[in-house]
Amino acid sequence: MDNILTIHLKNKVECELELAKGEAVLDTLAFPLDIHFDTMLVTSIDKILKKNRIETSSLKKVNIAGFVAESSVAYHIASSVKAALECR
């Protein structure tokens, strides 16, 4: 089973991380989408992975979901984090 991390950008005020193993959701973590989004995203990813004893190297896929414009800063930050996690 593959470990999958999904970054849900919700309604311009909240972000939720979903950690799944195959089809089963292992854990979720929500935090506000504010001016410190970059720091909060990286810190929250570290927190959810550590809590579930999963190494970043075992993530097989990172998804970005939600209703945020692809031109938004939040989307670009999430895309950069996704690229960094996928190229490790």
N, C-alpha and C positions, 0 to 999 in steps of 0.2 A: 504494500500500500504506500502511496506517495503522500508526503506532507505538502500541503498547499496553504499558502498564506494569501488572504484576500484583504485588500485595503478598500473599504467602502467609504466613499466620500458622500456624506449624507447632507442634504438640505443646506449647504453652505455654512453650517454652524457646528457640525459634529462629524467625527471620523470614527469608524469602528473597524477593528481588526478581527478577522475570523481565521482561526487556525483549524484546519481539517486534516484528517487522515483518510484519504479516499473520499467516500461520500459522507463519512461521519464527522460532525463538527466536534472538535476537542474543547475549544475555548473561544471566547470573544472578549474584547476589551474596547471600551469606548472612551473617547476623550474629546475635548472641545477643539474645534478648528479655529485657531486664532493666530495672532502674529508670531507665535512661537511654534508654529506647526512643524517646521523641520526638526527641531529638537524633540518635540513631543512624539513625533512619528518614530524616530529612531529609538528613543528611550522606551516607547511602548512596545515596539517590536522586540527589543531586547528583553523586556519584562515578560511578555507572553511566551516567548521561546524558553526563557529560563524557568518560568513557572511549570511548563510542560516538559522540561528536560529534553529539549530538542535543539540540536546544533544548527546553526545557519547553513552549514554545508549539507544538511539532510533535507532542506527545502527543495522540492522538485519543481515547484511552480509558484510564481507570485502574480496575482491578478489585481487589477484596479477596477472597481465597480462604482456605480452611483451616477448621480445626475449633476455633474460638474463640467463646465465647459473645458474643452481641451486647451483653451488659451489661458486658463486661470493659473495663478501661481501655485495653488494647492495641487493641481493636476501635474504640473511640471516637477514639483518636489516629489510627489508620489512616483512619478515615472523615473526620476533619477534614482530614488531608493530601490525601486524594482530592478532597474538595470544593474545597480551595484550588487544586489543580492543574487542575481542570476549569473553574474560573471565570476563569482568567487571560485 
